[in-house]
Amino acid sequence: MDILIARDAIDEKPKKISLTKIKDELKEVGAKIYYFDKDNSHKNMMGLVESLENAGYNAYFREVKYGLGDDEYMYELHAL
């Protein structure tokens, strides 16, 4: 499963990261905060959370608004 990382600038395309790479990073550092792009489907994000929890991690997920528009948000995931 590939997930889109949050963009650094509005006109950029989001970069992809795989679920296995996320799990590998968590094995190395133990805990990390990820910001994901709004173009990810909510279903994929819930699948990511479920996959991390099944692997023994605690995952805290929320939607972060950074502007007044309905489309100005990103997803935030704390994985421990």
SVG drawing of the C-alpha trace seen along z (x, -y; Angstrom):
<svg xmlns="http://www.w3.org/2000/svg" viewBox="-15 -31 32 39">
<polyline fill="none" stroke="black" stroke-width="0.4" points="0.0,0.0 1.4,-3.4 0.4,-6.5 0.9,-10.1 3.1,-12.3 1.9,-15.9 3.1,-18.4 5.7,-21.1 4.2,-23.5 0.7,-23.8 2.0,-23.4 4.0,-20.3 2.9,-16.7 2.8,-14.7 5.5,-12.0 4.6,-8.4 5.7,-6.2 5.0,-2.5 3.6,-0.8 6.7,1.3 8.9,-1.8 6.8,-3.3 7.1,-0.2 10.9,0.0 11.2,-3.7 9.2,-2.9 11.5,0.1 14.5,-2.2 13.2,-5.2 10.3,-3.7 8.0,-6.7 7.3,-9.2 4.8,-11.8 3.7,-11.6 1.7,-14.1 -0.2,-12.7 -1.8,-14.5 -5.5,-15.2 -5.6,-13.2 -5.4,-10.0 -8.7,-8.3 -10.0,-8.0 -10.4,-4.3 -6.6,-3.9 -5.8,-6.0 -7.9,-3.8 -6.2,-0.7 -2.8,-2.2 -3.9,-2.8 -5.3,0.8 -2.1,2.3 0.1,0.4 -2.1,1.5 -2.0,5.1 1.8,4.8 1.8,3.8 2.1,0.0 -0.2,-2.6 -1.5,-4.9 -3.3,-8.2 -4.9,-9.6 -6.6,-13.0 -7.5,-15.4 -5.7,-18.8 -7.2,-21.9 -4.7,-24.6 -7.0,-27.1 -10.6,-28.3 -11.5,-26.3 -13.0,-22.8 -10.2,-21.4 -7.4,-22.9 -6.5,-19.9 -4.1,-17.1 -3.9,-13.9 -1.7,-13.5 -0.6,-10.2 1.4,-9.7 2.8,-6.2 4.4,-4.8"/>
</svg>
